[in-house]
Amino acid sequence: MAWLGKAMKFLGGVLLVVLAILVANTLRLPDLPAADGAKFPPIKDLDAAAKRLSAAIQIPTISYGFANPPGGNRFPDLHKLIEESFPLVHKHLKREIVAESSLLYTWEGSDKSLPPILLSGHQDVVPIEPGTEQKWTHPPFSGQIADGFIWGRGTLDNKQQVMATLEGVERLIAEGYKPKRTVLLAFGHDEEIGGPLGAHAIADLLSERKVRALFSLDEGQAILEGVVPGASRPIAQIGLSEKGFMTLQLKAVAPGGHSSMPPPHTAVGKLGHAIAQLEANQMPASLAGPGGDAMRSAAPALPFATRMVMANTWLFGQVIIKQLSGAPSTNALIRTTTAPTIIKGGVKENVLPSEATAIVNFRLAPGDSIAAVKAHVGRVIANPDVTVTEGGSHPPAEATPTADKSNPGFALISEAIRGVEPSALITPGLVMAGTDSKHYTRVSGATFYFCPARFGPDDLKRPHATDERISVANYGEIISFYLNLIRISTS
């Protein structure tokens, strides 16, 4: 039995080596940054600013879809409110109305040799789901200020960002501030349907003028509090990329006839099987790219055991993927997602439909191509009776590097975040939805996605849903963020 003792000693030695590697990798993680930085001074006249946002919320600039004009005729009402609310902006900045309803402001800098910064947002909002109006604590377009919050559609997506940026510029002008670097403000009017008219036209205009911004900043990520399990600090994620999208239509065909003599698989059955196969066989998950970077970068704020796991993906990678795949919010970070959203077929309970159709929406992770997703769908369905037709699509954005000597955008945004929340751990992130930045990447040297709205676990479900709201105090922080980001980026 001497061999058994030797084997046990060998195994023990291997385990000690593995443990040493695990601990060493964990200790190599960056330490948590100091949390004792100075906060920006509080915003003056915040109640008045909250009322201006409230007034903007009361103008329902809704994007219903391509079949209806975005927002109807309410954008002129919003433009009039903006002009009345920010007189100094309209005195000192050049305003252009682009594609009938989008806004482009130019605040000329004193040094024309410096590339500008581009701050964007969007004026339109999504509609209220029919039948849910009575579920709101306050009516969705009331802009009610109550219980320390401003309530209504657009308080998180995305009028708060438009109005806060203008509040910041208005206050800087009142101080007598003059930027060295030009500041561009781009506010599209159809972001909620992809920005094909608004942001696209603004980008065309800037491209014609040969504008190349130092960096652009759009919506997408936020300050997360209590969202990352076990995190000892708020996590401020600066998005470096956004997912692409693709919509596919599936159509299944089968002989029609009377339901009393059905074939083995009706058109509805074939379609249902195809959908079930797509849901059961998702695109592969990966910890590479901005989504995985976001998880690893949060490790310094997590308990030691969790840090050890995140620091050693070579060993625990599949365990991490399985864990992250278990929740929709984290599953979307690590893979291209598959979402059947519409299904149609049949006209009567006793009539076999000759065809049935479904819409499946994919959100493409960086690294996955439109062609690769289409090929995956074909392999998974593998049924000649189910045809696949491509609808709209856009590839994922190329990830912006965080440390780029030629572009200080990430560092400047981080400095402005620390002035709002000194204790935040600032990490890269991945935007899982789409933004207008898909159009601005061609006129910007670097693209970032962030607004310092504070999101707790209950807030993640509010955008595009019932009881969208933002606290008055947090709105003041957002104003302060944009005011100071402009100052530190253009001085």
C-alpha positions as CSV (number, residue, x, y, z in Angstrom):
1,M,0.0,0.0,0.0
2,A,3.1,2.3,-0.2
3,W,1.9,3.4,-3.6
4,L,-1.3,4.7,-2.1
5,G,0.6,6.9,0.4
6,K,2.7,8.2,-2.4
7,A,-0.4,8.9,-4.5
8,M,-2.0,10.8,-1.7
9,K,1.1,12.9,-1.1
10,F,1.3,13.6,-4.8
11,L,-2.4,14.6,-4.9
12,G,-1.9,16.8,-1.8
13,G,1.0,18.5,-3.5
14,V,-1.0,19.2,-6.6
15,L,-3.9,20.6,-4.6
16,L,-1.5,22.9,-2.7
17,V,0.0,24.1,-6.0
18,V,-3.5,24.8,-7.4
19,L,-4.5,26.5,-4.2
20,A,-1.4,28.7,-4.3
21,I,-2.2,29.7,-7.9
22,L,-5.8,30.5,-7.0
23,V,-4.8,32.7,-4.1
24,A,-2.0,34.4,-6.1
25,N,-4.4,35.3,-8.9
26,T,-6.9,36.6,-6.4
27,L,-4.2,38.8,-4.7
28,R,-3.3,40.2,-8.1
29,L,-6.7,41.8,-8.5
30,P,-6.7,45.6,-8.0
31,D,-7.5,46.9,-4.6
32,L,-10.7,48.8,-4.0
33,P,-10.0,52.5,-4.7
34,A,-10.3,55.0,-1.8
35,A,-13.8,56.1,-1.0
36,D,-12.9,59.5,0.6
37,G,-12.9,61.8,-2.4
38,A,-14.7,65.1,-2.4
39,K,-18.2,65.3,-3.9
40,F,-19.3,68.0,-6.2
41,P,-21.2,70.9,-4.6
42,P,-24.9,70.3,-4.5
43,I,-27.0,71.8,-7.3
44,K,-28.7,75.1,-6.5
45,D,-32.4,75.6,-7.2
46,L,-32.9,71.9,-7.6
47,D,-36.7,72.2,-7.0
48,A,-37.0,74.5,-10.1
49,A,-34.9,72.0,-12.2
50,A,-37.2,69.2,-11.1
51,K,-40.2,71.2,-12.2
52,R,-38.7,71.7,-15.6
53,L,-38.1,68.0,-16.0
54,S,-41.7,67.4,-14.8
55,A,-43.0,69.7,-17.5
56,A,-41.0,67.8,-20.1
57,I,-42.5,64.5,-18.9
58,Q,-46.0,66.0,-19.4
59,I,-45.4,66.2,-23.2
60,P,-45.9,62.7,-24.5
61,T,-43.4,62.5,-27.3
62,I,-44.1,58.8,-28.0
63,S,-42.4,56.6,-30.6
64,Y,-45.1,54.0,-31.5
65,G,-43.3,52.3,-34.4
66,F,-42.5,52.8,-38.1
67,A,-46.1,52.8,-39.0
68,N,-46.8,56.0,-37.0
69,P,-44.8,59.2,-37.0
70,P,-42.6,59.3,-33.8
71,G,-44.4,61.5,-31.3
72,G,-47.0,62.8,-33.6
73,N,-46.8,66.6,-33.5
74,R,-45.6,67.0,-29.9
75,F,-41.9,67.7,-30.5
76,P,-42.6,71.4,-31.3
77,D,-44.2,71.6,-27.8
78,L,-41.1,70.0,-26.2
79,H,-38.8,72.3,-28.2
80,K,-40.7,75.4,-27.1
81,L,-40.5,74.2,-23.4
82,I,-36.7,73.6,-23.8
83,E,-36.2,77.1,-25.3
84,E,-38.2,78.8,-22.5
85,S,-36.5,76.7,-19.8
86,F,-32.9,77.4,-21.0
87,P,-32.7,81.0,-22.3
88,L,-28.9,81.2,-22.0
89,V,-28.4,78.0,-23.9
90,H,-30.4,79.4,-26.8
91,K,-28.6,82.8,-26.6
92,H,-25.1,81.4,-26.7
93,L,-25.3,78.0,-28.5
94,K,-26.2,77.4,-32.1
95,R,-29.4,75.3,-32.3
96,E,-30.3,73.3,-35.4
97,I,-33.5,71.2,-36.0
98,V,-32.5,68.1,-37.9
99,A,-34.8,65.8,-39.7
100,E,-37.8,67.9,-38.5
101,S,-37.6,67.0,-34.8
102,S,-34.1,66.2,-33.6
103,L,-31.9,68.8,-32.0
104,L,-28.2,69.6,-32.4
105,Y,-26.6,72.3,-30.3
106,T,-23.1,73.6,-30.8
107,W,-21.2,75.5,-28.1
108,E,-18.2,76.8,-29.8
109,G,-14.9,76.4,-28.0
110,S,-12.1,79.0,-28.1
111,D,-9.5,76.5,-29.4
112,K,-10.7,75.3,-32.8
113,S,-7.8,72.8,-33.1
114,L,-9.3,70.7,-30.3
115,P,-11.8,67.9,-31.3
116,P,-15.2,68.5,-29.7
117,I,-17.0,66.3,-27.2
118,L,-20.4,64.9,-28.2
119,L,-23.1,64.4,-25.5
120,S,-26.3,62.7,-26.7
121,G,-29.7,61.7,-25.5
122,H,-33.1,61.3,-26.9
123,Q,-36.4,63.1,-26.7
124,D,-38.8,60.3,-27.5
125,V,-40.3,57.7,-25.1
126,V,-42.0,54.4,-25.5
127,P,-45.8,54.1,-25.1
128,I,-47.7,52.8,-22.1
129,E,-48.8,49.2,-22.4
130,P,-52.6,49.3,-22.9
131,G,-54.4,48.2,-19.7
132,T,-51.6,49.1,-17.3
133,E,-52.4,52.8,-16.9
134,Q,-54.2,52.2,-13.6
135,K,-51.2,50.3,-12.2
136,W,-49.1,53.5,-12.0
137,T,-48.8,55.1,-8.6
138,H,-49.1,58.5,-10.5
139,P,-50.3,58.9,-14.1
140,P,-47.6,58.1,-16.6
141,F,-47.5,61.5,-18.2
142,S,-48.3,63.6,-15.1
143,G,-44.7,64.4,-14.2
144,Q,-45.9,64.3,-10.6
145,I,-43.4,65.3,-8.0
146,A,-44.2,63.3,-4.9
147,D,-42.5,61.3,-2.1
148,G,-39.1,62.7,-3.3
149,F,-39.5,61.4,-6.8
150,I,-40.4,62.7,-10.3
151,W,-42.8,60.2,-11.8
152,G,-43.6,59.4,-15.4
153,R,-42.5,58.0,-18.7
154,G,-39.1,59.4,-19.6
155,T,-37.7,60.1,-16.1
156,L,-35.2,57.2,-16.7
157,D,-35.4,56.8,-20.4
158,N,-34.3,59.4,-21.5
159,K,-35.6,62.9,-20.9
160,Q,-33.8,63.1,-17.6
161,Q,-30.5,63.0,-19.5
162,V,-31.6,65.6,-22.1
163,M,-32.8,68.0,-19.5
164,A,-29.9,67.5,-17.1
165,T,-27.4,68.1,-19.9
166,L,-29.1,71.4,-20.8
167,E,-29.3,72.3,-17.1
168,G,-25.6,71.8,-16.8
169,V,-24.8,74.0,-19.8
170,E,-27.2,76.7,-18.7
171,R,-25.5,76.9,-15.3
172,L,-22.0,77.0,-16.8
173,I,-23.0,79.9,-19.0
174,A,-24.5,81.7,-16.0
175,E,-21.1,81.3,-14.3
176,G,-19.4,82.9,-17.2
177,Y,-17.6,79.6,-18.2
178,K,-16.2,79.5,-21.8
179,P,-15.1,76.1,-23.1
180,K,-11.8,75.7,-24.9
181,R,-13.1,72.6,-26.6
182,T,-16.4,72.7,-28.6
183,V,-19.4,70.9,-27.0
184,L,-21.9,69.2,-29.2
185,L,-25.3,68.2,-27.8
186,A,-27.3,65.8,-30.0
187,F,-30.9,64.9,-29.0
188,G,-32.6,62.5,-31.4
189,H,-36.3,62.1,-31.7
190,D,-36.7,58.4,-32.7
191,E,-34.2,56.4,-30.6
192,E,-36.9,54.1,-29.4
193,I,-37.4,52.7,-32.9
194,G,-33.6,52.7,-33.7
195,G,-32.9,56.3,-34.6
196,P,-33.1,55.9,-38.4
197,L,-34.3,59.4,-39.0
198,G,-33.0,61.5,-36.1
199,A,-29.6,60.4,-34.9
200,H,-28.7,59.0,-38.3
201,A,-29.4,62.4,-39.9
202,I,-27.4,64.2,-37.1
203,A,-24.5,61.8,-37.8
204,D,-24.7,62.5,-41.5
205,L,-24.6,66.2,-40.9
206,L,-21.6,66.0,-38.6
207,S,-19.8,63.6,-41.1
208,E,-20.4,66.1,-43.9
209,R,-18.8,68.8,-41.7
210,K,-15.8,66.4,-41.1
211,V,-16.4,66.4,-37.4
212,R,-14.5,63.8,-35.4
213,A,-15.3,64.1,-31.7
214,L,-12.8,63.3,-29.0
215,F,-15.5,61.0,-27.4
216,S,-19.2,60.6,-27.4
217,L,-21.3,59.8,-24.3
218,D,-24.8,58.4,-24.5
219,E,-27.2,56.5,-22.2
220,G,-26.8,52.9,-21.4
221,Q,-25.2,52.2,-18.0
222,A,-25.7,53.6,-14.5
223,I,-24.7,53.4,-10.8
224,L,-25.8,50.1,-9.4
225,E,-26.6,49.8,-5.7
226,G,-27.4,46.4,-4.3
227,V,-27.7,44.9,-7.8
228,V,-24.5,42.9,-7.8
229,P,-24.8,40.3,-5.0
230,G,-22.3,40.8,-2.2
231,A,-20.8,44.0,-3.6
232,S,-19.5,46.2,-0.8
233,R,-19.6,49.4,-2.9
234,P,-21.9,50.9,-5.5
235,I,-20.8,49.8,-9.0
236,A,-20.6,52.5,-11.7
237,Q,-20.4,50.8,-15.1
238,I,-19.3,52.8,-18.1
239,G,-20.5,51.0,-21.2
240,L,-17.8,50.4,-23.8
241,S,-20.1,48.7,-26.4
242,E,-23.7,48.0,-27.2
243,K,-25.2,44.8,-28.5
244,G,-26.4,44.5,-32.0
245,F,-29.8,43.2,-33.0
246,M,-31.5,41.1,-35.6
247,T,-35.1,40.1,-36.2
248,L,-36.0,36.9,-38.0
249,Q,-39.4,35.8,-39.2
250,L,-40.1,32.1,-39.0
251,K,-42.8,30.7,-41.3
252,A,-44.1,27.1,-41.0
253,V,-46.3,25.5,-43.7
254,A,-48.5,22.4,-43.7
255,P,-51.6,21.2,-45.4
256,G,-54.8,22.9,-44.3
257,G,-58.1,21.2,-43.7
258,H,-60.5,20.1,-40.9
259,S,-59.1,19.7,-37.4
260,S,-60.8,16.3,-37.1
261,M,-58.1,14.8,-39.4
262,P,-54.9,16.5,-38.4
263,P,-51.5,15.5,-39.8
264,P,-48.7,14.5,-37.3
265,H,-47.6,18.1,-37.1
266,T,-49.7,21.1,-38.0
267,A,-48.1,24.4,-39.1
268,V,-48.6,25.7,-35.5
269,G,-46.9,22.5,-34.2
270,K,-43.9,22.8,-36.5
271,L,-43.5,26.5,-35.6
272,G,-43.8,25.8,-31.9
273,H,-41.2,23.0,-32.2
274,A,-38.8,25.4,-34.0
275,I,-39.2,28.1,-31.3
276,A,-38.7,25.5,-28.5
277,Q,-35.5,24.4,-30.2
278,L,-34.2,27.9,-30.5
279,E,-34.9,28.5,-26.8
280,A,-33.3,25.2,-25.8
281,N,-30.2,25.7,-27.9
282,Q,-29.0,29.3,-27.2
283,M,-25.9,30.9,-28.8
284,P,-22.8,29.9,-26.9
285,A,-21.9,32.0,-23.8
286,S,-18.5,33.6,-23.3
287,L,-16.7,35.6,-20.6
288,A,-14.7,37.4,-23.3
289,G,-15.6,40.9,-24.2
290,P,-17.2,43.8,-22.3
291,G,-19.8,41.6,-20.5
292,G,-17.2,39.3,-19.0
293,D,-14.9,42.3,-18.3
294,A,-17.7,44.0,-16.3
295,M,-18.1,40.9,-14.1
296,R,-14.3,40.5,-13.5
297,S,-13.9,44.3,-12.9
298,A,-16.5,44.2,-10.1
299,A,-14.5,41.5,-8.2
300,P,-12.5,43.8,-5.9
301,A,-15.9,44.8,-4.3
302,L,-17.0,41.2,-3.7
303,P,-16.3,38.8,-0.9
304,F,-13.0,36.9,-1.0
305,A,-14.4,33.6,-2.1
306,T,-16.2,35.3,-5.0
307,R,-13.1,37.2,-5.9
308,M,-11.2,34.0,-6.1
309,V,-13.7,32.5,-8.5
310,M,-13.7,35.6,-10.7
311,A,-9.9,35.8,-10.7
312,N,-9.5,32.2,-11.9
313,T,-11.8,31.8,-14.9
314,W,-9.3,29.2,-16.2
315,L,-10.7,26.8,-13.6
316,F,-14.1,28.2,-12.7
317,G,-15.2,29.6,-16.1
318,Q,-17.9,27.1,-16.8
319,V,-19.2,27.4,-13.2
320,I,-19.4,31.2,-13.6
321,I,-21.2,30.9,-17.0
322,K,-23.7,28.5,-15.5
323,Q,-24.4,30.8,-12.6
324,L,-24.7,33.9,-14.8
325,S,-27.0,32.0,-17.3
326,G,-29.5,31.5,-14.5
327,A,-30.7,35.2,-14.4
328,P,-31.9,37.2,-17.5
329,S,-29.9,40.3,-16.5
330,T,-26.6,38.4,-16.3
331,N,-27.3,35.9,-19.0
332,A,-27.6,38.8,-21.4
333,L,-24.1,39.9,-20.5
334,I,-22.4,36.8,-21.8
335,R,-24.2,35.7,-24.9
336,T,-26.4,36.6,-27.9
337,T,-29.9,36.3,-26.5
338,T,-32.9,34.7,-28.3
339,A,-36.4,36.1,-27.7
340,P,-39.5,34.9,-29.5
341,T,-41.8,38.0,-29.3
342,I,-44.7,37.5,-31.8
343,I,-46.6,34.4,-33.0
344,K,-49.5,34.2,-35.4
345,G,-51.4,31.4,-37.0
346,G,-54.9,30.0,-37.5
347,V,-58.3,31.6,-37.9
348,K,-60.7,29.1,-36.2
349,E,-60.5,26.4,-33.6
350,N,-61.6,23.6,-36.1
351,V,-59.5,24.8,-39.1
352,L,-56.0,23.6,-39.7
353,P,-53.8,26.6,-40.6
354,S,-51.8,26.3,-43.8
355,E,-49.1,28.5,-42.3
356,A,-48.1,30.0,-39.0
357,T,-45.5,32.8,-38.4
358,A,-43.4,34.0,-35.5
359,I,-41.0,36.9,-34.9
360,V,-37.7,36.1,-33.0
361,N,-35.5,39.0,-31.8
362,F,-31.8,38.4,-31.2
363,R,-29.5,40.8,-29.3
364,L,-26.0,40.2,-30.6
365,A,-23.1,40.1,-28.2
366,P,-19.8,41.6,-29.4
367,G,-17.9,38.9,-31.3
368,D,-21.0,37.4,-32.8
369,S,-21.9,38.3,-36.4
370,I,-25.3,38.5,-38.1
371,A,-24.2,35.7,-40.4
372,A,-23.2,33.5,-37.5
373,V,-26.6,33.9,-35.8
374,K,-28.4,33.1,-39.0
375,A,-26.3,30.0,-39.5
376,H,-27.0,28.9,-35.9
377,V,-30.7,29.3,-36.4
378,G,-30.6,27.2,-39.6
379,R,-28.7,24.4,-37.8
380,V,-31.0,24.4,-34.8
381,I,-34.3,24.4,-36.7
382,A,-33.2,22.0,-39.5
383,N,-36.7,21.8,-40.9
384,P,-37.4,22.5,-44.6
385,D,-41.0,23.2,-43.7
386,V,-39.9,26.2,-41.6
387,T,-38.4,29.1,-43.6
388,V,-36.4,31.9,-42.1
389,T,-36.5,35.5,-43.4
390,E,-34.3,38.3,-42.1
391,G,-35.9,41.6,-40.9
392,G,-34.0,44.5,-39.5
393,S,-30.5,44.1,-38.1
394,H,-27.4,46.0,-36.9
395,P,-24.1,44.5,-35.8
396,P,-22.8,44.9,-32.3
397,A,-20.6,47.9,-31.7
398,E,-16.8,47.5,-31.5
399,A,-15.7,47.8,-27.9
400,T,-13.9,51.0,-26.9
401,P,-10.7,50.5,-24.9
402,T,-10.7,51.8,-21.3
403,A,-7.0,52.7,-21.4
404,D,-6.2,54.6,-24.6
405,K,-3.4,57.1,-24.5
406,S,-4.8,58.9,-27.5
407,N,-8.3,59.3,-25.9
408,P,-8.8,60.3,-22.3
409,G,-12.6,59.8,-22.4
410,F,-12.9,56.9,-19.9
411,A,-10.7,58.8,-17.4
412,L,-12.6,62.0,-17.8
413,I,-16.0,60.3,-17.3
414,S,-14.5,58.4,-14.3
415,E,-13.4,61.7,-12.7
416,A,-16.9,63.1,-13.1
417,I,-18.4,59.9,-11.6
418,R,-16.2,60.2,-8.5
419,G,-17.5,63.7,-8.0
420,V,-21.0,62.3,-7.8
421,E,-20.3,59.0,-5.9
422,P,-16.7,58.9,-4.4
423,S,-17.2,55.3,-3.1
424,A,-18.2,53.8,-6.5
425,L,-16.1,51.1,-8.1
426,I,-15.9,52.2,-11.7
427,T,-15.9,49.3,-14.2
428,P,-16.4,48.8,-17.9
429,G,-19.8,47.5,-19.0
430,L,-21.9,46.2,-21.9
431,V,-25.1,47.9,-23.0
432,M,-27.6,45.1,-23.6
433,A,-30.2,47.3,-25.4
434,G,-29.7,49.7,-28.4
435,T,-28.9,53.4,-28.3
436,D,-28.4,56.3,-30.7
437,S,-24.7,55.8,-30.4
438,K,-24.8,53.1,-33.1
439,H,-25.1,56.1,-35.5
440,Y,-22.5,58.4,-33.7
441,T,-19.6,55.9,-33.7
442,R,-18.6,57.0,-37.2
443,V,-18.1,60.6,-36.0
444,S,-16.4,59.9,-32.7
445,G,-13.0,58.7,-31.7
446,A,-14.4,56.7,-28.7
447,T,-17.9,55.8,-27.7
448,F,-19.1,55.5,-24.1
449,Y,-22.5,54.8,-22.4
450,F,-23.3,56.1,-19.0
451,C,-25.7,58.3,-17.0
452,P,-25.4,58.5,-13.2
453,A,-29.0,57.4,-12.5
454,R,-28.9,55.2,-9.3
455,F,-30.5,51.8,-9.9
456,G,-31.4,49.4,-7.1
457,P,-32.8,45.9,-7.6
458,D,-36.4,47.3,-7.9
459,D,-35.4,50.0,-10.4
460,L,-34.1,47.7,-13.1
461,K,-37.7,46.9,-14.1
462,R,-38.8,50.5,-14.3
463,P,-37.6,51.7,-17.8
464,H,-40.2,50.9,-20.4
465,A,-42.5,49.6,-17.7
466,T,-44.8,50.8,-14.9
467,D,-43.9,53.4,-12.3
468,E,-40.8,54.8,-14.1
469,R,-39.4,57.5,-11.8
470,I,-36.3,59.2,-10.6
471,S,-35.5,60.7,-7.2
472,V,-35.2,64.5,-7.1
473,A,-31.9,64.1,-5.3
474,N,-30.5,61.8,-8.0
475,Y,-31.6,64.2,-10.7
476,G,-29.5,66.8,-9.0
477,E,-26.6,64.4,-9.2
478,I,-27.1,63.9,-12.9
479,I,-27.1,67.6,-13.5
480,S,-23.9,68.0,-11.5
481,F,-22.3,65.1,-13.4
482,Y,-22.9,66.7,-16.8
483,L,-22.0,70.2,-15.6
484,N,-18.7,69.0,-14.3
485,L,-17.9,66.6,-17.1
486,I,-18.2,69.5,-19.5
487,R,-16.0,71.6,-17.3
488,I,-13.2,69.0,-16.9
489,S,-13.3,67.9,-20.5
490,T,-13.2,71.4,-22.1
491,S,-11.0,73.5,-19.7
